[in-house]
Amino acid sequence: MGFSKKKLFFAAAPGALFYRMKHLLIILFSALTFLAGCSPVGDEEPLPSDSLSSSPLTVGLVFDAGGRGDRSFNDSAYHGLELARSKRGIDFVYAEPDGQGSDREAALRLMAVNPDVQLVIGVGLLFSEDIARMAMEFPDKKFACVDYLQTPGVTIPSNLAGMVFENKKGSFLAGAIAGLVTRTQTVGFIGGMESSLIRQFQTGFTEGVRFVNPEVTVIPGYIGMTGSAFANPAKGRELALGQYGRGVDIIYQAAGASGLGVIEAARESGKLVICTDRDQEYLAPGFVLTTITKAVDQAVLAIVESVLDGSFAGGTAISYGLADRYTDYVYNEKNSSLISSAVHKRVEQIRADILAGKIVFDETTSLN
């Protein structure tokens, strides 16, 4: 267990000279104390002495499995920090757990014991239990968790904000698009880690497909049962090629970095893929039907600004949904040749009906 070299990083605002030695020693001591086998911080450029002291806020962020560079969920969270630094002058530090994500609790603790870090963010549902325990252990720190999954009957700590998106509603729209566009009457779903949250994507997608086209068959698949399922593009490609080989012409993937393999399979097969989190059309132009976007970057920015403005609301789950297009689908000049104006008009009406309460479904429903 522990971070390999270059897995713990510091990011500073422009104009700094050298990071204060006492803080560096605290970080290194914490790493040695809590992360058995941890290697040195790495060879990043030193931070300026006035960077953290002059910053209005320092945020510590721990990535989900797959880490930075997944071109999806994690990268969107990182972009949120960059936006906060640009707009509000914050500093931030970040850490990447190992491939299995087994050291996420140690990474959170490393952030929590850093006296400069006032807000700790965990990226992904896998942090939910660990970050809740950490929040109770460090009541003077503020915590936030992207895709927070609350344990039934357990109260969210007052210093923890859960950040949730309307995954099922967004996936319902993905299903409607797939059901209206499919030519083979067979579509697929590939999720990362089989879990209650990712099953919301599956059930929403399936319900959306059946809402517009009850005759369509949906073939589901999952990468695996652990956090590493979000970081296995090879397995994603393998599953996708198998589904395309069975007559599927559109796959909806909710698999983090593993989804890169699904995108590659779509390109190889000449079929279509619906992506998640960030618009990934640029990875396979002509083969990405749409993306169900989650504005994780904007949500991270909003949480940071709430701390700066004194409006941080802990002890609750904050929803970022369709109404403000925090959860949305991509339709623009790049995919308008794949989604006709008639299909777009129908999907917009479905979206409006969801917002008006004319289409109602249980956000937590899972398929058996």
C-alpha positions, 0 to 999 in steps of 0.5 A: 500500500502507499503512493508511488513516486509522483502520486502526491502533488502540490499545485500553487497559485502564480507568483510563488517562490518556495514552499514553507519547509515546516509544511513540507516536513509535516506532509512528509511526516504524515505520509510516513506515519499513515502510508506504509511504504510511501516514497518521497513526494517527488520532483515537482517544482517547489512552491513559493513561500507565500503561496499557501499563506496568501491563498484564501483557501487550500483544497486537498483532493483525492482522485478516484480509481483511474486517477488524473488523465482518465479524460473523464470523471477525475479530469473533470474534478481537477478542472474544477480546482483549476477553475477555482484557482483561476477565479478565486486564487485558491491553492490545492494539493492532490493525491492519486490512490493505487490502481485498486484504490485501497489506500484512499483512506490513508490519502484522505487522512494525509489531506486532513492532517495537513494544517494548510488544507481547509477543504478535503474532497474525495472523488467518487462513490468509493470514498463515501464511507471513508470520508464520512468517518474522516469527517467525524474524526476531524470536525474542524475540517470541511469535507466533500464527496463527489457522487456521495452514496449515503448509507441508509439510516446513517446521518451525514456529518455536519462538516461533510457535503455530499455531491450527487448528480441525477444519474438516473434521469440523465441515463433515461435521456441516454436510453431515449436517444439510443432507443430512437436511433438504434437500427438493430433494435439491440443496444448495450450498457457497460458499467465499471464497478457493479454497484448501486450507483452504477446500476442507476445508470443501467436502470435509467438507460433501460427505462429510457430505451423502453419508454420510446421503443419497448421492442429494443433489447438491452444487453448489460455488462460490468467490468468488475466488482472492485474499484479497479473496474474503473481503470481497465480499458482493455476489459472495457474494449473486450466487453464492448467488442463482444456486445457489438458482435451480438448485434448491438449498435449503440453502447452506453458506457459508465465505466470511468477510464475503462470507458476509453476501451469501449470508445476504441471498440466503437471505432474499431467496429464502426458502431456508436457509443454514448459516453459519460461525465465529459464530452468525449466526442474528440476521442472518436469523431463520428462514433460518439452518439452523445455524452451524458455530462456531469458538470463535476468541474462546476460542482467542485467550483461551487463547493469551493466557493461555498467555503470561501463565501461562508455558505458551505452546507454540510450534513446533506447531499447537494443535488446537481441535476437536469434543471440547471443542466449540471446533468445534461446530454450533448447535442451540437454541430459535431453529433447533429448528423447522428441525432436528427432534429426530430430525435432531438425535439423528442428528447427535449420534450422528454427532458421537459416532462421529467422536469415538470413531473410528468415522467416520474421514476424512483431514483434508487430503483435497480434491475435484478 
